Amino acid sequence: MYTPKGEVNRKFLRMLYREQILEEMNSCKNRDELSAVMEKYSVKISEEEARDSLAVILSYLEEETQQKLLSE
């Protein structure tokens, strides 16, 4: 999915909306465990794609947080 700040993998984004998956990802202690969780839920994207998608998502979250702080 294209955004003005960069490309976000749709499968990765959909995965982030599922609380159970996030909990499992959060409990991972290394990359292999994280890859296993992603494969378990059929999210077959490269580590680079996941990292790039996450960077774009985080940039939007940071911007939203800054806007909220400025409005207070």
PyRosetta script that sets phi, psi and omega in degrees:
from pyrosetta import init, pose_from_sequence

init()
pose = pose_from_sequence("MYTPKGEVNRKFLRMLYREQILEEMNSCKNRDELSAVMEKYSVKISEEEARDSLAVILSYLEEETQQKLLSE")
pose.set_psi(1, 125.5)
pose.set_omega(1, -179.7)
pose.set_phi(2, -83.1)
pose.set_psi(2, 137.4)
pose.set_omega(2, 171.4)
pose.set_phi(3, -130.1)
pose.set_psi(3, 161.9)
pose.set_omega(3, 177.8)
pose.set_phi(4, -59.1)
pose.set_psi(4, -24.4)
pose.set_omega(4, -178.9)
pose.set_phi(5, -92.9)
pose.set_psi(5, -6.7)
pose.set_omega(5, 179.3)
pose.set_phi(6, 143.8)
pose.set_psi(6, -177.9)
pose.set_omega(6, -176.3)
pose.set_phi(7, -88.4)
pose.set_psi(7, 136.3)
pose.set_omega(7, 176.0)
pose.set_phi(8, -121.9)
pose.set_psi(8, 126.5)
pose.set_omega(8, 178.7)
pose.set_phi(9, -69.1)
pose.set_psi(9, 124.0)
pose.set_omega(9, -176.5)
pose.set_phi(10, -61.0)
pose.set_psi(10, -41.3)
pose.set_omega(10, 179.9)
pose.set_phi(11, -62.1)
pose.set_psi(11, -42.4)
pose.set_omega(11, 179.7)
pose.set_phi(12, -64.5)
pose.set_psi(12, -43.2)
pose.set_omega(12, -179.6)
pose.set_phi(13, -63.4)
pose.set_psi(13, -45.4)
pose.set_omega(13, 178.2)
pose.set_phi(14, -60.6)
pose.set_psi(14, -37.3)
pose.set_omega(14, 179.5)
pose.set_phi(15, -62.1)
pose.set_psi(15, -36.9)
pose.set_omega(15, -177.2)
pose.set_phi(16, -69.6)
pose.set_psi(16, -15.4)
pose.set_omega(16, 178.3)
pose.set_phi(17, -83.9)
pose.set_psi(17, -6.7)
pose.set_omega(17, -178.2)
pose.set_phi(18, -101.5)
pose.set_psi(18, 114.1)
pose.set_omega(18, -174.5)
pose.set_phi(19, -59.6)
pose.set_psi(19, -40.1)
pose.set_omega(19, -179.2)
pose.set_phi(20, -60.5)
pose.set_psi(20, -42.7)
pose.set_omega(20, 179.9)
pose.set_phi(21, -66.1)
pose.set_psi(21, -42.8)
pose.set_omega(21, 179.1)
pose.set_phi(22, -60.4)
pose.set_psi(22, -40.9)
pose.set_omega(22, 178.6)
pose.set_phi(23, -62.9)
pose.set_psi(23, -42.9)
pose.set_omega(23, 178.3)
pose.set_phi(24, -65.4)
pose.set_psi(24, -41.2)
pose.set_omega(24, 178.4)
pose.set_phi(25, -63.3)
pose.set_psi(25, -40.1)
pose.set_omega(25, -179.0)
pose.set_phi(26, -64.9)
pose.set_psi(26, -29.0)
pose.set_omega(26, -178.4)
pose.set_phi(27, -84.1)
pose.set_psi(27, -6.4)
pose.set_omega(27, -179.1)
pose.set_phi(28, -67.4)
pose.set_psi(28, 140.4)
pose.set_omega(28, -178.9)
pose.set_phi(29, -102.9)
pose.set_psi(29, -12.7)
pose.set_omega(29, 179.6)
pose.set_phi(30, -156.0)
pose.set_psi(30, 175.3)
pose.set_omega(30, -176.5)
pose.set_phi(31, -63.7)
pose.set_psi(31, -36.3)
pose.set_omega(31, -179.1)
pose.set_phi(32, -63.0)
pose.set_psi(32, -42.6)
pose.set_omega(32, 178.1)
pose.set_phi(33, -64.3)
pose.set_psi(33, -40.9)
pose.set_omega(33, 178.7)
pose.set_phi(34, -63.8)
pose.set_psi(34, -43.1)
pose.set_omega(34, 177.6)
pose.set_phi(35, -61.5)
pose.set_psi(35, -38.9)
pose.set_omega(35, 179.2)
pose.set_phi(36, -63.7)
pose.set_psi(36, -40.2)
pose.set_omega(36, 178.3)
pose.set_phi(37, -64.3)
pose.set_psi(37, -44.7)
pose.set_omega(37, -179.1)
pose.set_phi(38, -64.1)
pose.set_psi(38, -40.2)
pose.set_omega(38, 178.1)
pose.set_phi(39, -67.1)
pose.set_psi(39, -38.4)
pose.set_omega(39, 179.4)
pose.set_phi(40, -55.9)
pose.set_psi(40, -37.7)
pose.set_omega(40, -178.5)
pose.set_phi(41, -99.5)
pose.set_psi(41, 19.5)
pose.set_omega(41, 175.1)
pose.set_phi(42, 59.2)
pose.set_psi(42, 35.2)
pose.set_omega(42, 175.3)
pose.set_phi(43, -101.0)
pose.set_psi(43, 89.3)
pose.set_omega(43, -174.8)
pose.set_phi(44, -99.5)
pose.set_psi(44, 84.3)
pose.set_omega(44, 175.5)
pose.set_phi(45, -131.2)
pose.set_psi(45, 158.8)
pose.set_omega(45, -178.9)
pose.set_phi(46, -73.6)
pose.set_psi(46, 160.9)
pose.set_omega(46, 177.6)
pose.set_phi(47, -60.6)
pose.set_psi(47, -37.1)
pose.set_omega(47, 179.6)
pose.set_phi(48, -65.1)
pose.set_psi(48, -42.6)
pose.set_omega(48, 177.8)
pose.set_phi(49, -62.3)
pose.set_psi(49, -42.8)
pose.set_omega(49, 179.2)
pose.set_phi(50, -63.4)
pose.set_psi(50, -44.0)
pose.set_omega(50, -179.4)
pose.set_phi(51, -64.0)
pose.set_psi(51, -44.2)
pose.set_omega(51, 179.9)
pose.set_phi(52, -65.0)
pose.set_psi(52, -42.1)
pose.set_omega(52, 178.7)
pose.set_phi(53, -62.8)
pose.set_psi(53, -44.1)
pose.set_omega(53, -179.8)
pose.set_phi(54, -63.7)
pose.set_psi(54, -37.9)
pose.set_omega(54, 178.6)
pose.set_phi(55, -62.2)
pose.set_psi(55, -41.0)
pose.set_omega(55, 178.9)
pose.set_phi(56, -65.9)
pose.set_psi(56, -45.7)
pose.set_omega(56, 179.8)
pose.set_phi(57, -60.8)
pose.set_psi(57, -44.4)
pose.set_omega(57, 179.8)
pose.set_phi(58, -63.8)
pose.set_psi(58, -35.5)
pose.set_omega(58, 179.0)
pose.set_phi(59, -64.4)
pose.set_psi(59, -37.5)
pose.set_omega(59, 176.3)
pose.set_phi(60, -67.6)
pose.set_psi(60, -40.9)
pose.set_omega(60, 179.0)
pose.set_phi(61, -64.7)
pose.set_psi(61, -40.2)
pose.set_omega(61, 177.8)
pose.set_phi(62, -63.3)
pose.set_psi(62, -43.2)
pose.set_omega(62, 179.5)
pose.set_phi(63, -62.8)
pose.set_psi(63, -43.2)
pose.set_omega(63, 179.3)
pose.set_phi(64, -63.1)
pose.set_psi(64, -41.2)
pose.set_omega(64, 178.9)
pose.set_phi(65, -63.8)
pose.set_psi(65, -44.0)
pose.set_omega(65, 179.0)
pose.set_phi(66, -62.0)
pose.set_psi(66, -40.9)
pose.set_omega(66, 179.7)
pose.set_phi(67, -64.4)
pose.set_psi(67, -39.5)
pose.set_omega(67, 178.3)
pose.set_phi(68, -65.5)
pose.set_psi(68, -41.5)
pose.set_omega(68, 179.7)
pose.set_phi(69, -64.7)
pose.set_psi(69, -39.6)
pose.set_omega(69, -179.8)
pose.set_phi(70, -69.7)
pose.set_psi(70, -29.1)
pose.set_omega(70, -178.8)
pose.set_phi(71, -80.3)
pose.set_psi(71, -13.9)
pose.set_omega(71, -179.0)
pose.set_phi(72, -83.7)
pose.dump_pdb("model.pdb")
